[in-house]
Amino acid sequence: MRTIRTQTSFNLGLQRIFFLALLFWAVPERAHAYVDPGLLGSLYQIIYVFVFGILAGWVLRPFKYISAKYKELKTRFSSKNPE
């Protein structure tokens, strides 16, 4: 059974080939520089802050919690002091 390749699958194949070619071009054969060992620690810290910041904002949802507490206080205050 023959399958017909669509234009999108062809483009996906070209994108993969382009990415691999770009990756091989970007990686040098020889390294002519010194990589400071302290650099990796700071990079890991930046990555950790980024990942855990997204997780905290997504899982804990602090803005939703604060706005719910504010609305609760507002309704309590308005029920105690009717105008």
N, C-alpha and C positions, 0 to 999 in steps of 0.2 A: 504494500500500500504506500503510495507516494504522499508525502506531506508538502504542503505549499508553505514556503517561508514568507512571512509577512515583512513589511518594511520595518516594523518596530523591533522584531527579533534581530534583523540585520543591523539596525542602529545600535542595539544593545551589544552585539558582538564587536562592532567597531569601537564602541566606548570602552569595552574591556581591553581591547588591543591598544588603544590610545593610552589608557591608564597605565598598563604594563610598560609600554614604551617610555612614557614620562617617568615612571618609577625607576626604570633602569638608567635613564639619562640623568636623573637627579642624584643617584647614589654614585659617588666617585670611586675609582679603583683604589686609590691610595689616599689616606688621610694625611694632610699636611698641617694639621693643627692639633693643639692640646685641648682636651676636653677636661674642664675642671670637675673633680668629683663632687664638689659642693653644689654644682649646678643641678644635678639630678634631684637632690633633696628639695631644693626650692621649686623645681618643676612638679614634683610629687605633691608638695603642699598646695600649689596652685590648682592642680587637678582635684585634690581632695576637697578643697573649699568649693570649687565649682560643682562637683558631683553632689556633695552633701547639702549645699545650698539649694540646688534644684530639688533634691529629695525632701528637704524641710519645707520648701514652699509648696510642693505638690502633695505630700502626705499630711503634714500638719495644718496647712492652710491658715496661716496666722491672721491674714487680713479678714477672712470670713469669721474667725473666732472673735477678733476684736470688734468687728462691726456688730456681731450678735450680742456681745456683752454691752456695747454702747446702747443698742436698741432696748435691751432689757433694763438698763439703768434709766433710760429715758421714759419708758412706760411706768416704772416704779415711781419716778419723780413726779410724773404728771398725774398719777393716780392718788398720790399723797396730797398734792396741791392742786385741786381743781380750780379752774379759772372761771 
